[in-house]
Structure formats: C-alpha cells, structure tokens
Amino acid sequence: VGGDDASDARRLERLFDGAHLQWKVCKYPLLGGAGDDARASPSGVGSHADSGFLTLLVQDCVGGLQAQLDDGGWVDVAPVPGSVVVNMGEMLQLASAGRV
C-alpha cells in the first residue's frame, strides 16, 4: 500500500490467489422460551482472535459479544437486532500492515 490505486489493487488481489474460503455457521439458541423469559445459552466461543480476513456476525436481541480494547479490557457490544457486525481478522491486519 502506498503506490497508485491500480498497483495497490493488484497487490491486494495477489493476496487472494489460491485463497481458502471457510464458512462457519453458529446458532446459540435461547433457553426458557421467548420474550422476557428468554436467556442466552451457556454455549459460546471463548476469547479468541479471528484468523481469517473478515467475519460477519448477524445480530439478534441477545447480547454476549464482547470486543477487546487496546488496554486489554473488554467491552460489551450492544446487540442491534437485524444488524451485522463486521470483524476484521488477522489476515486483514497483516494485509494492511496493521492500518486497519
């Protein structure tokens, strides 16, 4: 990155030559019915970094997603039903030399 737009685009395209595509679909069902009685399942994923390029997380009304801050602390990501959280993975960090 740092050349003209066309050379930057070609450099980025080369990163995806022979790219590996991975899909993972997770659903953590609510327990206790719907509405105010619903609570999140104890199922989940522990603290981790996404190794891919991008992760898309479709949100519902149940929270639980957290993001790690630069100081190592954690902050809750408030759920917005119908929204999509875009998580930039380690490969995007590498491809952008940490600028993203």
N, C-alpha and C positions, 0 to 999 in steps of 0.2 A: 504494500500500500504506500502511496506517495508519488506514484507516476501519474500518467494521464488516466482518464476513466477507462479507456479501452484496454490498456495493459493491466490495470487493476482487475478488470472483469475477467480477462484471460487467466490471470494468476489465481483468482478465486475459482474459476471453472476447473483448473487443473487439480485443485484440492479434492474435487469430487469425482475425478476419473477413477472408475472402478469402485465407486462408493458403496458402502454397505448400508442398507436400509433396514431398520428394525422398528416393528410396531409392538407396542405392549399396551394392552387394554386392561385396566384395573377398575373394579367397581367395589366399593366398600358399602354394603347395604346398611340401611338404618335398622336399629333394633327398637323394639317396643312400639311399632306401628307408625302412623303418620302424625303430622301436626306437632303440638307441644309435647306429646309423649315420646316423640322420636329422639333417639340419641345415636351418636356415631358408633359404629362398630369398633371394637378394640383392634381389628385388623388394621394394618397400615405398613408403611415403609419407614424404617429408621433414618437417622441422619445420614445424608449421602450427597455426593455431587453427581450430576448427570454427565455421563461421559460423552454423549453424542453432541450434535450440533444444536438442535432445538428440541425442546419438549413442550407440547401443548397440553394444558390441563383444563378440561371443561369443568366449570364450577357449578355447584348447586347451592342449596341453602345451608349446608352443613360445613362448618369450619374444620380446621385441623391442619391446614397447610401453614408452614412457617418458613421464613427466609432468614438466613444467617447474615448478620451485619458485619461490616469490616472489623469491628472490635471483638467479634466472636460471639456476641449476644444474639438472641433470637427474637424475632417479631412475628406476631400472628398476621397472616394475610387474610383480611376480611373477605368472606365469600360474597360474590355478587352473582346471584342466580342467572344462568344463561351466558355468562361471560367466559372468556378463555384467557388463562394465564399463560404467557409465553416465557419460558425459562431458557436462558441462553446457556448451553452446555460447555463443557471443557474444550470440545473441538472448535467451537466458535471463538472462545477465548484465545486458543492457540492461533487460529487463522487470522485473528485481528491483532495479534501481538499484545493482547490484554487491553485493547482500547474499548472493547465492548463489554 
